[in-house]
Amino acid sequence: MDDVKLVVVGPDDEYLGKLEALTKDLRMEDKVLITGPLYGEDELEAYACGKPVIASKIGGFAKI
């Protein structure tokens, strides 16, 4: 799937190191973008743009 990219947005909740290591082990650095937390105008509104979104039950995402 050459046209697929995973974008991980949010703070490090103790999994960032594991995610980075796994991404490197799988040689997928070009397929995974880790931004950290985004706020205000920098937020990615993927859901509003019709993109698939995977979200946790934290915040308002559970209702969506």
C-alpha positions in Angstrom: 0.0 0.0 0.0 2.2 2.7 -1.3 -0.4 5.5 -0.8 -1.0 4.9 2.9 0.6 6.8 5.8 0.0 6.5 9.5 0.0 9.9 11.4 0.2 9.6 15.1 -0.9 12.8 16.9 -0.8 13.3 20.7 1.4 13.5 23.8 3.8 10.7 24.7 1.9 8.5 27.2 4.9 6.2 27.6 4.5 4.5 24.3 6.4 6.8 22.0 9.7 5.0 22.4 8.1 1.6 21.7 6.3 3.1 18.6 9.5 4.6 17.2 11.4 1.3 17.8 8.7 -0.8 16.1 8.6 1.6 13.2 12.4 1.4 12.8 12.4 -2.4 13.2 9.8 -2.8 10.5 11.6 -0.3 8.3 8.5 1.8 8.0 9.9 5.2 8.9 8.7 6.6 5.6 5.1 5.4 6.3 4.7 6.7 9.9 4.7 10.4 10.9 4.7 11.1 14.7 3.8 14.7 15.3 3.4 14.9 19.1 0.5 17.0 20.4 -1.0 19.6 18.1 -3.1 22.6 19.2 -5.1 25.4 17.6 -4.5 25.9 13.9 -2.0 23.1 13.8 -4.5 20.4 14.7 -5.1 17.8 12.0 -8.8 17.5 11.2 -8.6 14.2 9.4 -12.1 13.1 10.4 -13.7 16.3 9.0 -11.8 15.7 5.7 -13.2 12.2 5.4 -10.0 10.4 6.3 -10.0 7.2 8.5 -9.3 8.0 12.2 -8.4 5.7 15.1 -9.0 7.5 18.4 -8.9 6.5 22.1 -11.8 6.9 24.5 -10.1 10.0 26.0 -11.8 13.4 25.5 -14.6 13.9 23.1 -13.6 11.1 20.7 -15.6 8.4 22.4 -18.9 10.3 21.4 -17.8 10.6 17.8 
